Amino acid sequence: MTTLTLPQPSHLLRLSDLTLLLVALVWGTSYGVAKGALAFYPVLGFLAVRFGITFVLLLPTLLRATRQQQRDAWRTGLPLGGLMLGIFLCETFGVAHTQASNAAFLISLCVVFTPFAQWWLLGQRPAQAMWVFAAVSLLGAALLSGGFTGSLGWGDALMLAAAVLRAITVCKTSQLTRHSSAPALALTAVQAAVIASGCLLLALLGADGLPALPTSLGFWQATVYLVLGCTVFAFFAQNWALKHSAPSRVALLTSSEPAFGALFAVVWLGESLSLTAWIGGALIVAAALWTTVRRA
């Protein structure tokens, strides 16, 4: 096996890097916004609403695609949507059963798992520098979150599973979309359909079912932001970027999400960070920016 080289024009690689940093910024704000929405509606029901609306918005894109593009969208989107469903379920229920610092640190292990997944699934060995960047980013995540505290419980195991699934999903997305004719938005529509239907089915199978939809303006404002910014844009951008960049590079850039999330919590939610946390956030962002100025 040889070190991965990408025959992509430099301007496309730079554009994908900047796009992924913007995705990380948007995803970083999603935790605080989603927390507010979940005060009005159960987790599974909210995810079904969020991704159901996403599917409806993107359905025209899927319908306008050619038959070959539609077949590619479903062929690629079904397995990727299943992986994304697993990620959301593990993350959501994992956060509910572990400390926030543990969750933030464990999910950041994705940046370490991805190079191994890339090597295992794609037969591509990441450039040596990517391991250095990943180590710096992981150190930053440990400082930002306070590291792992306490014994390993079910919530921690679920967060670890989410990190592994994230690594696998990034690699499988890169593998399945490289030679797919499906437009990125059509693929996102199929992924959203899988996540929405999976969450709705699980919610309806529960003992309590689902309550009536909230009428609060705050709930729907949060939902619209998460649909347009954190789902439609972010999924589209990541699907597109994985056609032009290596999985380990994508994982490293999107791993700056916790740093942007912490900054959002300080600026928008009025929370405070320790000096150690600020240093950790700076290391994460530095590793991501360092990656953008070096072609993998």
N, C-alpha and C positions, 0 to 999 in steps of 0.2 A: 504494500500500500504506500502511496505517496502523499505528500502534503497537498491539501486541497488548493487548487487554483481556479479562479472563476474567469471565464472568457467574457467578461462583461465590460462595456465601456465605462471609463472612470466616472463620467457624469451620472450614469445610472446608479452606480454604487454609492456615490455621494448623495444622490437624491433619495435612495432607499434608506441610507443612514439617517438623514434628517427627518424623513417620514417616520421612521421607527422611534426616534427621540420624541417626536410629537405624539406618537401613540402612547409612549411611556408617560408623558406628561398628562395626557387625557385620562389614561387608566389610573394614574396616581390620584386624581381628583374623585374617582368613582367610589372609593370606599366611604368617604364622608357623605356623598350624595345618596348612595344606596342605603346607608345607615338611616338617613332621614326617611326614605321611602318605606323601609321595612318597619317603621313605627306604625304604619297604617295597614300593612298587609303581610301575610305569611310569606316565607322565603320562596317556596315552590310556586305559589301563585304569582308572586311578583316576577320571578324569572319567566314563567309562562307568558305573562302579560308583556314583559319587555321584549322577549324574542318573538312572540306572536305578532306584535306591532311591526317589528323589524321585517319579518317575513312578508307581511301585507305590503309594506312600503316598497320592498324590493321585488315583489312578484312580477310587476310589469317588465322589469329588466330580464327576468328569467323567461317570461313568455315571448319577449321580442327576440330572444336568442335563436339561432338556427337549431335545427334538430340535433346536429352533431354537438353543438355547444351545450344544449340541454342535457344530452346523454352524458357528456363529460362532466357537467356540473353535478348531476346526480351520482355518477360513478365516483367522483372525488369527494363530493360534499357529504354523502351518507357516512362513510367511515370517519371523516374528519369531524363531522357534527357529533358522532357518538363519542369521540375522544373529548371534544369540548364539553359535552354534557357531563362526562365523568369528572372533568376538571372543576366545573362549577359546583357539582354536588360535593366533591371532596373539600373544596375550599370553603363552601358555605357552612357545611356541618362541622368541618374541622375547626374553623374559627370559633364556633359556638362551644367547643369542648376543650379549648386550650387557651393559654394566655396570649394576649395580642403580640407580645414580644417574641414568643415562641413561633407563632404563626408567620410573622414577618420574616424571621430568620430562616425557618424551614422552607418556605416557598421560594426564597432566594437561592436555595440549593439547585434550582433549575439551571442556573448559569454554569454550575459544575457538572451536572448530569448531561447537559446537551452535547458537549464534545464527545463523551462516551457513546451517547445514543447515535450521534452522527457517524462515528467510527463503526459502530455495531450494525446499524440499519442501512447505512449508505456506503459503507466501505471506504469512507473518506477520513483521513487523519487531519484534524485541524492544524493550522500553523502553530508553531511553538509559542509565538507571542500571545495567541488567544488564551493559552493556559495562564499566562502571567496576568493578563487583563481580568480573567475570571477570578483569580485568586485575590486581586485587589478589590474587585467588586464584592466578593464574598466577605472580605474583611470589613469593608464599608457597611455591608448589611448587618454584620455582627455588632459593630459599634452603634449603628443607628437604632437597632432593635433591642440592644442590651444583651444579645446572644441568647443561647438556649438556657432556660432555667427549669429546674425540676426534673422529674422522671418522665420517661416516654409513655404517654397515655394514648387513648384512642384518637383524641383530637390531633395529637402530634403525628400519629401514624397516617391520618387522613391528609394532613398537610404535606407529609413526605410523598404520599401517593400522588397528590396534586402536582408536586414539583416534578416527579418522574413522568407523569402524563403530559405535562407542559413540554418537557424535553422531547418526548416521543412525538407529540403533535407537531412541533416545529419541524422535526426531521421528515415526518410523513407528509406534511404540507409541501415542503420543498420537493420531495420525491414525486408526489402525485400531480403537482401543478406545473412542473417544468415542461411537460409535453402535453398538457391539457389545453384545449381550445376554449374552455369555459371562461367567460369574462369574470373578473374578480367579484363584481357585484352579484352576478348570478350564483357564483359559488357561495357567497355570503348568505344569500337567500335560502339555499338548501341547508346550510349549517344552522341557520336560525330556525328553520322548520323542524329540524331534528331536536334541537334543544328545547324549543317550546312544547312540542308534542310529548317529549320525554318527561319534562317537568309537570305538564298538565296531567299525564297519566298517573304519575306517582302521587300527585296531590289528590286526585280523585279516588285513588285506591286507599288513601289514608282513612282513618276512622272518622275524622271530623270533616272531610271534604274541603270545600273552599267557601269562604263567606262572600257576600256581595262585594262588588268592586267599590273602592273608596270614592268619595265625592270631593275629598280635600284637594284644593288647588295645589298645595305643596307636593302632594303625592304625584300628581300628573306633570308638574313642572320637572320634578326629579326624573320621572320616567322618560319624558321627551329628551332631556339632556343625555340620559344614559343610552337611549335608543340611537339618537343621531350621532353623538360624539363617541361614546364608548363601545358601541356595537357596529353601526353601519360604517362609520369612518374607520374605526380601529381594525375591524375584521377585514375590511376592504384593503386597507393600507398594508396590513401584515401579509395577507394573501398575495398582494402585488409584489411586496418587497422580497418575499421568499423565492420569487422567480429570478431575482437579480443579486441575491446575496446568500452566503453560507448560513446554515442553521445556527452554528455556534456564534456567529457574528450577530445574527438576529436576536438570539437569546441574551447576549451580553448587552446589546443596546436597550432592549425592553426591560432588562433587569434594573435600569435606573428608575423604574416605576416607584419603588418605595421612597426614594429621595424626593421625587416630585410630590408624592403623597404627603410626606412629612412637611414639605414647604407649604403645601395647600392647607394643611391642618394649622400651621402657624399663622399664615396670612389671612385665611378665610374663616377658620373656626376659632381663632384666638388661643390655640394651644401653645405650649412652650416646649423647647428642646434643650437638653443639656449640651455642654460644650462637646462631650464625647459624641453625642448624636449628630451634631453639626459636622464634626470631622468625618464621621462615617458617611453622611450624605455627600460630603464633598468628594470622598474617595470614589463613591459609586459614579457620580457625575464625571469625575476625572477619567475613570476607566472607560466610560462610554464615549467621551469626547476624544480620548486617546485613540480609540478604535476607529473613529471616523476619519482621522488624518493618516491612517495607515491602511493601505490596501492589503486585505488578507491574502 
